[in-house]
Amino acid sequence: MSCRNESVERRAGLKYSGKPIMPEETILVVDDEIANLQKLQRTLINRYSVLTASSGYEALNLVRQNDSIAVMIVDQRMPDMTGVDFLRQTLDIAPHAVRIILTGFTDADVLMEAINSCKVYRYIVKPWDPPDLLITVERGLEAHRLARENEQFRKELIRRERLARELEIAGEIQRYILPPHCPGIDGYEMSVEYHPAREVGGDLYDFEYGAGLLQIVIGDVSGKSIPAALYGAVFSGQLRTLFSGMPAPAKALRLLNENLLARYQSNNYIAVAYCRIDLASGTGILANGGMPFPFLDQDGSLTRLEVRGVPLGLMEVTDYEELEFRMHPGDTLVLASDGVMDAQEANGEFYGERRFADSIRQNSGKEVPDFLKCVHSDVCRFINGSELSDDITTIALRRKR
């Protein structure tokens, strides 16, 4: 830097940093008089990234080619295009750029037009003083940064408002498809614990009780927000239609899979466990399409009900297997979403199936609602304040007699 420019900066109260500011903050200088253009460039070049143009048309091309222009310093009186005309044409191209007019006369009407129609930040009367120019440029850059930050903040606010509205809509859909309470069943006790990881969860569940049969479904829709909620709503509607026919679980999953693929083309899919229980005999039939294996707790002895299957909505031709089991008085059937086993503590360790099984054993003597609350509390103690990575849903059914 020359001694002259160092003196200019000291008088302006500015401290030279030893390197140009970031490339995204470029100064454009426009003047048809070469001597003035060179003087402006010498004043600015050692501190800023500078582009120069000797006409309005040349400057317009530079503005179109460089989205890094933060400040425009423009002479008002140019033969091909006035400074006001040039700045007016840049409003759409560089809306946040700071505009400074250089004028050799004090034409109030021109200046008012520039300020009102071209968003002019300042005007400087010739002959201009270098320290005053540097101060004006620095303040203009601060205004430019603030405008950019405000624009980014505005866009982020709009994005969050849109997301919040989407989550609100999806939440309304979710609340509509989940049953408000468990059915009261003579000789049985039933409860659910549902904890979404975010404002809108991917887990769903449903029940149907009648003619001596209880049907229990637990599922997990892939994805989040409105698409997942809509997919879950479509599945729930089809499920409610099937419930009335009380189909065998394997047949129900096959029909649901066919209907989802035929009527709802999307990237979503849903893992589902479908269980039908004859309440008089305690005989249950289970089909599973990608959900964790349920547990049958028989006086502290756990049986893993292992039956496998593909999630619904992935493959066109899918047959599902069934597993038969028997619930005796005192036995408890426990179904869960994978959010239980996939819960993680801070170091990345998973809660896992072994801890889940241990918690079932340790709390099996409690009444069903308390039993599920204690199991969930054990998961929460394990993650120790870490954010849930997935929804957690557990369903328990106990035969009382």
C-alpha positions as CSV (number, residue, x, y, z in Angstrom):
1,M,0.0,0.0,0.0
2,S,1.3,3.5,-0.8
3,C,2.1,6.0,1.9
4,R,-0.6,8.3,0.4
5,N,-3.3,5.6,0.8
6,E,-2.2,4.8,4.3
7,S,-2.6,8.5,5.2
8,V,-6.0,8.5,3.6
9,E,-7.1,5.5,5.7
10,R,-5.7,7.0,8.9
11,R,-7.7,10.2,8.3
12,A,-10.8,8.1,7.6
13,G,-10.3,6.3,10.8
14,L,-10.0,2.9,9.0
15,K,-7.5,0.2,9.8
16,Y,-6.0,-1.7,6.8
17,S,-6.2,-5.4,7.3
18,G,-3.4,-6.3,4.9
19,K,-5.6,-8.2,2.5
20,P,-8.6,-7.5,0.4
21,I,-12.1,-8.2,1.8
22,M,-13.9,-11.3,0.7
23,P,-14.5,-11.7,-3.1
24,E,-18.2,-11.6,-2.6
25,E,-17.9,-7.9,-1.7
26,T,-16.7,-6.3,-4.9
27,I,-16.8,-2.5,-5.6
28,L,-17.9,-1.4,-9.0
29,V,-16.7,2.1,-10.1
30,V,-18.3,3.7,-13.2
31,D,-17.1,7.1,-14.7
32,D,-16.6,8.2,-18.2
33,E,-13.7,10.4,-17.3
34,I,-10.6,8.2,-17.2
35,A,-8.8,10.5,-14.7
36,N,-11.6,10.3,-12.2
37,L,-11.9,6.5,-12.8
38,Q,-8.2,6.0,-12.1
39,K,-8.3,8.2,-9.0
40,L,-11.2,6.2,-7.6
41,Q,-9.5,3.0,-8.4
42,R,-6.2,4.1,-6.7
43,T,-8.2,5.0,-3.6
44,L,-10.0,1.7,-3.3
45,I,-7.8,-0.9,-5.0
46,N,-5.5,-1.8,-2.0
47,R,-8.4,-2.3,0.3
48,Y,-11.1,-3.8,-1.9
49,S,-11.7,-5.9,-4.9
50,V,-12.5,-3.3,-7.6
51,L,-14.1,-3.5,-11.0
52,T,-14.1,-0.4,-13.3
53,A,-16.2,0.7,-16.3
54,S,-16.1,3.8,-18.4
55,S,-19.7,3.6,-19.6
56,G,-23.1,2.6,-18.3
57,Y,-23.4,-0.2,-20.9
58,E,-20.0,-1.6,-20.0
59,A,-21.0,-1.5,-16.3
60,L,-24.3,-3.3,-17.0
61,N,-22.4,-6.2,-18.5
62,L,-20.1,-6.4,-15.5
63,V,-23.1,-6.4,-13.2
64,R,-24.7,-9.2,-15.1
65,Q,-21.5,-11.3,-15.0
66,N,-20.6,-10.7,-11.4
67,D,-23.0,-11.4,-8.5
68,S,-20.3,-10.4,-6.1
69,I,-20.8,-6.6,-6.6
70,A,-21.8,-5.1,-3.2
71,V,-21.2,-1.4,-3.8
72,M,-21.7,0.7,-7.0
73,I,-20.0,4.1,-7.2
74,V,-21.5,5.8,-10.3
75,D,-21.0,9.2,-12.0
76,Q,-24.3,10.8,-12.8
77,R,-23.3,12.6,-16.0
78,M,-22.2,10.1,-18.6
79,P,-22.9,10.6,-22.3
80,D,-24.4,7.2,-23.2
81,M,-26.4,6.6,-20.0
82,T,-26.9,8.7,-16.9
83,G,-26.0,7.3,-13.5
84,V,-29.6,7.3,-12.5
85,D,-30.6,5.3,-15.7
86,F,-27.8,2.8,-15.1
87,L,-28.7,2.3,-11.4
88,R,-32.4,1.8,-12.3
89,Q,-31.5,-1.0,-14.7
90,T,-29.5,-2.8,-12.0
91,L,-32.4,-3.0,-9.5
92,D,-33.5,-6.4,-10.6
93,I,-30.0,-7.7,-11.3
94,A,-28.4,-6.8,-8.0
95,P,-31.2,-5.8,-5.6
96,H,-29.1,-5.7,-2.5
97,A,-26.1,-3.8,-3.9
98,V,-25.5,-0.4,-2.3
99,R,-25.7,2.5,-4.8
100,I,-23.6,5.7,-4.5
101,I,-24.0,8.6,-6.9
102,L,-21.1,10.9,-7.8
103,T,-22.3,14.3,-9.1
104,G,-20.5,17.6,-9.9
105,F,-23.6,19.7,-9.3
106,T,-26.4,19.9,-6.8
107,D,-29.5,19.2,-8.8
108,A,-32.1,18.5,-6.2
109,D,-34.6,17.0,-8.6
110,V,-32.1,14.5,-10.0
111,L,-30.9,13.5,-6.6
112,M,-34.4,13.0,-5.3
113,E,-35.2,10.9,-8.3
114,A,-32.1,8.8,-7.7
115,I,-32.9,8.3,-4.0
116,N,-36.6,7.5,-4.6
117,S,-36.4,5.3,-7.8
118,C,-33.0,3.8,-7.7
119,K,-32.5,3.0,-4.0
120,V,-29.4,5.3,-3.8
121,Y,-27.6,4.9,-0.5
122,R,-25.6,8.2,-0.6
123,Y,-24.6,10.9,-3.1
124,I,-21.1,12.4,-3.1
125,V,-20.4,15.8,-4.6
126,K,-17.3,16.3,-6.8
127,P,-14.5,16.9,-6.1
128,W,-14.7,14.1,-3.5
129,D,-12.5,13.6,-0.5
130,P,-10.8,10.1,-0.3
131,P,-11.3,9.7,3.5
132,D,-15.0,10.6,3.1
133,L,-15.4,8.2,0.2
134,L,-13.8,5.3,2.2
135,I,-16.0,6.0,5.2
136,T,-19.1,6.0,2.9
137,V,-17.9,2.7,1.2
138,E,-17.4,1.0,4.6
139,R,-20.8,2.0,5.8
140,G,-22.3,1.0,2.5
141,L,-20.7,-2.5,2.9
142,E,-22.1,-2.8,6.4
143,A,-25.6,-1.9,4.9
144,H,-25.1,-4.5,2.2
145,R,-24.1,-7.2,4.7
146,L,-27.1,-6.3,6.8
147,A,-29.4,-6.5,3.8
148,R,-28.1,-9.9,2.8
149,E,-28.4,-11.2,6.3
150,N,-32.0,-9.8,6.5
151,E,-32.8,-11.5,3.2
152,Q,-31.4,-14.8,4.4
153,F,-33.3,-14.5,7.6
154,R,-36.5,-13.7,5.7
155,K,-36.1,-16.8,3.5
156,E,-35.3,-18.9,6.5
157,L,-38.3,-17.6,8.3
158,I,-40.5,-18.3,5.3
159,R,-39.0,-21.8,5.1
160,R,-39.7,-22.5,8.8
161,E,-43.2,-21.1,8.7
162,R,-43.9,-23.4,5.7
163,L,-42.4,-26.3,7.5
164,A,-44.3,-25.5,10.7
165,R,-47.5,-25.4,8.6
166,E,-46.7,-28.7,7.0
167,L,-46.0,-30.3,10.4
168,E,-49.2,-28.9,11.7
169,I,-51.2,-30.4,8.8
170,A,-49.3,-33.7,9.1
171,G,-50.0,-33.7,12.8
172,E,-53.7,-33.2,12.3
173,I,-53.7,-36.2,9.9
174,Q,-51.7,-38.2,12.4
175,R,-54.1,-37.4,15.2
176,Y,-57.0,-38.4,13.0
177,I,-55.7,-41.8,12.1
178,L,-54.5,-42.9,15.6
179,P,-57.2,-44.4,17.9
180,P,-57.9,-42.1,20.9
181,H,-57.8,-45.0,23.4
182,C,-57.6,-48.8,23.6
183,P,-60.7,-50.9,23.6
184,G,-62.0,-52.2,26.9
185,I,-62.0,-56.0,26.6
186,D,-63.5,-58.4,29.2
187,G,-60.7,-60.6,30.6
188,Y,-57.9,-58.6,29.0
189,E,-56.0,-55.5,29.7
190,M,-54.4,-53.4,27.0
191,S,-52.3,-50.2,26.8
192,V,-50.2,-48.1,24.4
193,E,-47.2,-45.9,24.8
194,Y,-46.6,-43.6,21.8
195,H,-43.7,-41.1,21.6
196,P,-42.9,-39.4,18.3
197,A,-39.3,-38.4,17.7
198,R,-40.4,-35.2,15.9
199,E,-43.6,-33.2,15.8
200,V,-45.0,-35.7,13.3
201,G,-44.2,-39.4,13.7
202,G,-44.0,-42.2,11.2
203,D,-45.4,-44.8,13.6
204,L,-49.0,-45.8,13.6
205,Y,-51.3,-48.4,15.3
206,D,-54.9,-49.5,15.2
207,F,-57.3,-52.0,16.8
208,E,-60.5,-53.7,16.0
209,Y,-62.6,-55.6,18.6
210,G,-65.7,-57.6,17.8
211,A,-67.2,-61.1,17.4
212,G,-64.8,-62.4,20.0
213,L,-61.8,-61.4,18.0
214,L,-59.2,-58.7,18.6
215,Q,-57.1,-57.3,15.7
216,I,-54.0,-55.4,16.5
217,V,-51.8,-53.6,13.9
218,I,-48.6,-51.6,14.5
219,G,-46.7,-50.0,11.7
220,D,-43.9,-47.6,10.8
221,V,-44.2,-45.4,7.6
222,S,-40.9,-44.4,5.9
223,G,-40.2,-40.7,5.6
224,K,-41.6,-37.8,7.6
225,S,-44.0,-34.8,7.4
226,I,-47.0,-34.6,5.0
227,P,-46.0,-37.3,2.5
228,A,-45.5,-39.9,5.3
229,A,-48.7,-38.7,7.0
230,L,-50.7,-39.0,3.8
231,Y,-49.3,-42.4,3.1
232,G,-50.2,-43.5,6.6
233,A,-53.7,-42.1,6.2
234,V,-54.2,-44.1,2.9
235,F,-52.9,-47.2,4.7
236,S,-55.2,-46.6,7.7
237,G,-58.2,-46.2,5.5
238,Q,-57.6,-49.4,3.7
239,L,-56.9,-51.1,7.0
240,R,-60.2,-50.0,8.5
241,T,-62.0,-51.4,5.4
242,L,-60.3,-54.8,5.9
243,F,-60.9,-54.9,9.6
244,S,-64.7,-55.5,9.1
245,G,-64.0,-58.7,7.1
246,M,-61.6,-60.0,9.9
247,P,-59.2,-61.6,7.4
248,A,-56.3,-63.8,8.3
249,P,-53.3,-61.7,9.0
250,A,-51.2,-63.0,6.1
251,K,-54.0,-62.4,3.7
252,A,-54.6,-58.9,5.1
253,L,-51.0,-57.9,4.6
254,R,-51.0,-59.3,1.0
255,L,-54.2,-57.3,0.2
256,L,-52.9,-54.1,1.8
257,N,-49.6,-54.4,-0.1
258,E,-51.5,-54.9,-3.4
259,N,-53.7,-51.9,-2.8
260,L,-50.9,-49.6,-1.8
261,L,-48.9,-50.4,-4.9
262,A,-51.9,-50.1,-7.2
263,R,-53.4,-46.9,-5.9
264,Y,-50.6,-44.9,-4.3
265,Q,-47.4,-44.5,-6.3
266,S,-44.7,-43.0,-4.0
267,N,-41.3,-43.6,-2.6
268,N,-42.8,-44.4,0.8
269,Y,-43.4,-47.9,2.3
270,I,-44.7,-49.2,5.6
271,A,-43.5,-51.9,7.9
272,V,-46.5,-53.7,9.5
273,A,-47.2,-56.3,12.1
274,Y,-50.7,-57.7,12.1
275,C,-52.1,-59.8,14.9
276,R,-55.5,-61.5,15.3
277,I,-56.4,-63.0,18.7
278,D,-59.3,-65.3,19.5
279,L,-60.2,-63.9,23.0
280,A,-62.0,-66.9,24.3
281,S,-59.2,-69.4,23.6
282,G,-56.2,-67.0,23.7
283,T,-55.0,-68.3,20.4
284,G,-53.2,-65.7,18.3
285,I,-52.1,-65.5,14.7
286,L,-49.3,-63.1,13.7
287,A,-48.0,-61.9,10.3
288,N,-45.1,-59.6,10.0
289,G,-44.0,-57.3,7.2
290,G,-40.7,-55.8,8.4
291,M,-41.5,-54.9,12.1
292,P,-39.4,-56.0,15.1
293,F,-40.4,-59.4,16.4
294,P,-43.0,-59.2,19.2
295,F,-42.4,-60.8,22.6
296,L,-44.8,-63.1,24.5
297,D,-44.1,-62.9,28.3
298,Q,-45.2,-66.0,30.1
299,D,-44.4,-65.5,33.8
300,G,-41.0,-63.9,33.1
301,S,-40.1,-66.4,30.3
302,L,-39.9,-64.5,27.0
303,T,-40.8,-66.1,23.7
304,R,-39.7,-64.2,20.6
305,L,-42.5,-64.5,18.0
306,E,-40.3,-64.8,14.9
307,V,-42.1,-64.5,11.6
308,R,-40.5,-62.5,8.7
309,G,-41.9,-60.6,5.8
310,V,-41.2,-57.7,3.4
311,P,-42.6,-54.2,4.3
312,L,-45.7,-53.2,2.4
313,G,-45.3,-51.0,-0.7
314,L,-42.0,-52.4,-1.9
315,M,-42.7,-55.5,-4.0
316,E,-45.6,-56.4,-6.2
317,V,-45.9,-60.1,-5.5
318,T,-45.5,-60.8,-1.8
319,D,-46.9,-63.7,0.2
320,Y,-46.7,-63.5,4.0
321,E,-46.2,-66.3,6.5
322,E,-48.2,-66.7,9.7
323,L,-47.2,-67.8,13.2
324,E,-49.7,-69.2,15.7
325,F,-49.2,-68.7,19.5
326,R,-51.3,-69.1,22.6
327,M,-51.9,-66.7,25.5
328,H,-52.7,-68.2,28.8
329,P,-54.0,-66.2,31.8
330,G,-51.2,-63.9,33.1
331,D,-49.4,-63.9,29.7
332,T,-48.5,-60.5,28.1
333,L,-48.0,-59.9,24.4
334,V,-45.7,-56.9,23.7
335,L,-45.3,-55.3,20.2
336,A,-42.9,-52.4,19.5
337,S,-41.6,-50.3,16.7
338,D,-37.9,-50.3,15.9
339,G,-37.5,-46.9,17.6
340,V,-37.3,-48.8,20.9
341,M,-34.3,-50.9,19.9
342,D,-32.7,-48.1,17.8
343,A,-32.7,-45.5,20.6
344,Q,-29.2,-44.3,21.0
345,E,-27.2,-42.7,23.9
346,A,-24.6,-40.0,23.4
347,N,-21.8,-42.4,22.4
348,G,-23.9,-44.0,19.7
349,E,-24.7,-47.3,21.5
350,F,-28.2,-48.7,20.7
351,Y,-30.7,-49.7,23.4
352,G,-31.1,-52.9,21.5
353,E,-33.3,-56.0,21.8
354,R,-31.5,-57.4,24.8
355,R,-32.1,-54.4,27.0
356,F,-35.7,-54.3,25.8
357,A,-36.2,-57.9,26.8
358,D,-34.6,-57.4,30.2
359,S,-36.9,-54.4,30.8
360,I,-40.0,-56.5,29.9
361,R,-38.9,-59.2,32.4
362,Q,-38.1,-56.7,35.2
363,N,-41.5,-54.9,34.9
364,S,-43.7,-57.8,34.0
365,G,-45.4,-57.8,37.4
366,K,-46.9,-54.3,37.1
367,E,-50.3,-53.4,35.7
368,V,-50.1,-53.0,31.9
369,P,-50.2,-49.2,31.7
370,D,-47.5,-48.9,34.4
371,F,-45.6,-51.8,32.8
372,L,-45.3,-49.8,29.5
373,K,-44.5,-46.6,31.2
374,C,-41.6,-48.3,33.1
375,V,-40.3,-49.8,29.9
376,H,-40.3,-46.4,28.2
377,S,-38.7,-44.8,31.3
378,D,-35.9,-47.4,31.0
379,V,-35.3,-46.3,27.4
380,C,-35.2,-42.7,28.4
381,R,-32.7,-43.4,31.2
382,F,-30.5,-45.2,28.7
383,I,-30.4,-42.3,26.1
384,N,-29.9,-39.8,29.0
385,G,-31.3,-36.8,27.3
386,S,-30.2,-37.6,23.8
387,E,-32.7,-36.8,21.0
388,L,-34.8,-39.7,19.9
389,S,-33.7,-40.9,16.4
390,D,-37.0,-42.5,15.7
391,D,-40.6,-42.7,17.0
392,I,-41.2,-45.1,19.9
393,T,-44.4,-47.1,20.1
394,T,-45.1,-50.0,22.4
395,I,-48.4,-52.0,22.7
396,A,-49.1,-54.5,25.5
397,L,-52.0,-56.9,25.8
398,R,-52.4,-59.1,28.9
399,R,-54.8,-62.0,29.4
400,K,-56.3,-61.6,32.9
401,R,-58.2,-64.9,33.0
